Amino acid sequence: MRVAQVLVDSGLVHLDRPFEYLVPESLDETAQPGARVKVRFAGRDLPGYVLERTDVAEHTGRLAEIRTVVSPERVLTPPVLELAHRLSRRQAGTVMDVLRLAIPPRHARAEKALPEHPPSGDEGEDRPPSPEVAAEPPEVWAGYRAGAAWWSRLAAGESPRAAWLAAPGRPSGTDWPRAIAEAARAAWLSGRGSVIVVPDLRDVARVDAALAEVLGAGQHVRLTADQGPQARYTAWLKVLRGHVRVVVGTRAAAYAPVQELGLVAWWDDGDDLHLEPRSPYVHVRDVLVTRADVEGAALLAGGLTMSTDVAALVDAGGVHLVGGGASRREAPRVLVAGEGADEERDGPGARAHIPSSAHRAASRALEEGPVLLQVPRRGYLPAMSCASCRAPARCPECRGPLALPAPDRAPECGWCGRAPRGFVCPHCDGDRLRAGVIGARRTAEEIGRSFPGTRVITSGAGEVHESVGPEPAIVVATPGAEPVAEGGYAAALLLDAWASLDRPDLRAGEEAVRRWFAAAGLTRPWTDGGTVVLCGAPSHVTIPAVEALVRWDPQWFAARELAERAELSLPPTSWAAEVVTDRKRVEAIDHAVRAAAPDATLLGPLPVPGAEERRRLVVTAPFAAGAVVAAALKDVRAGESARKARDLTSVKVGQLTVG
């Protein structure tokens, strides 16, 4: 008897387990573990994966046969299957949820066009030296504290784990993309492969170019959503079939089935692009840390700053710090507008949208090169307020925020899109509006009038520039859309600092630091005249995020944030999950969680905006109880699925951000 354990893509939580099917004699050679198949399930033909083959069935009744083998390609590898099991348990999700992210849809032409085995020419002269060749740490890693030791251990076949604080303002030969490429080369010298994940396509392009320079052409692939079905599946197959061992890409590349994996690396842990918006809502960090555990690989979490999650890994002792404590001269000079003599000299101009001190810094810098203006919001006037009492202006229909989309248009609601005929403030009866937050388009207009004849470049949603030249220009960009300037920016103005800090978010300060350091890191170092001016920072209180930027000490800020979270038992120092469910099921969830872990805490429920019957709960627990709480929440979801309930409960583990 030929029996196959098949994981069926039923879409139902309570059926998240393998089922036994008979393997027809005609499919005996192709229906092997890892292959895609179709089986009859609940009256329908559904896709699935063969997990294993046995000679004896556990089920005593009659077994159905596998209908067909979609492809004999063994796309589900044992390490990826183990990864999916661990992630699904951690996230209170299903194994198939993870596999939908890990394995791209099949493309038949790509399977036929790519050779089954790597051509013999792949072992040619483009490959780096063999592992026996003594490897000296490259300059880019020798310049970091403990960097040379970490690289040497990786090249020797060990699996060291590091949190790397990259230095700002490095030239292209020693910048962070080159450092990551050299880390991949170290793993390759030990005969192993690498998975590299970065937030967006611009970062992929930079690391892709660095890998081509370090490893040679054709020795790695990139995996991104913009490649198209055939190109993406071809690249993925090259990894699966062993044509290449190095992968760089965005979020989905974290699951690439690299053979003999030696290194997992990701850049800028705090970027929200690393967080999967679909079930099981897992972060790239959790995927790669779990992969490192499963496959015994080295780990590298890099960035100009350090998230509290990475700081928690360092604090636990399993990950060691590389870099940090860089010379202050490597970073640009940082000034805070409105401090010191600015108020006395400039009067009200010290607190303007573009303060006088920032204007002077930009004027001087434009003689040397381009100037960057980072604006926290896109659009024209994305938020407005009452001119009399400064209360936020709200739509009279839905209470959404009023915004001015363009100078020649009337204010509109950001939620319902209506344009109210008149505005009356419910607090003071005022009827005039003023700008609450100034967007990138309005800022570009203002700065263009201040510097007539200077080229103004806007980079943001709709049009993101990858790079700009060394000639004088003003670049207005939203966070994450800042182009890389050839030779670095002569100055950077970080506008409306209060808008980055004043958000109802647990990570508001952490995110502000990340955004400011990202822009400041594109500026020339202090020794080359690079200057950063932080504008709009509150002056009536000492703000750790501002101190961290002025001192250029992201490690201190992360440690402080982590200590404060520990005092309040907030993530990442405790287990937490956000649960959104029907209001009638809140009591059942409360009972299930408390039965699994009596020391768990439930906060809420709170109504979900735009969903009258939905409620939001926050569940926290000690890390030791996290696994049993996740299992209890999955059991709740499985029960709802078995009862065919509408609008199943959603669970997001470890991603509590809103305060």
Disulfide bonds with the S-S distance in Angstrom:
none
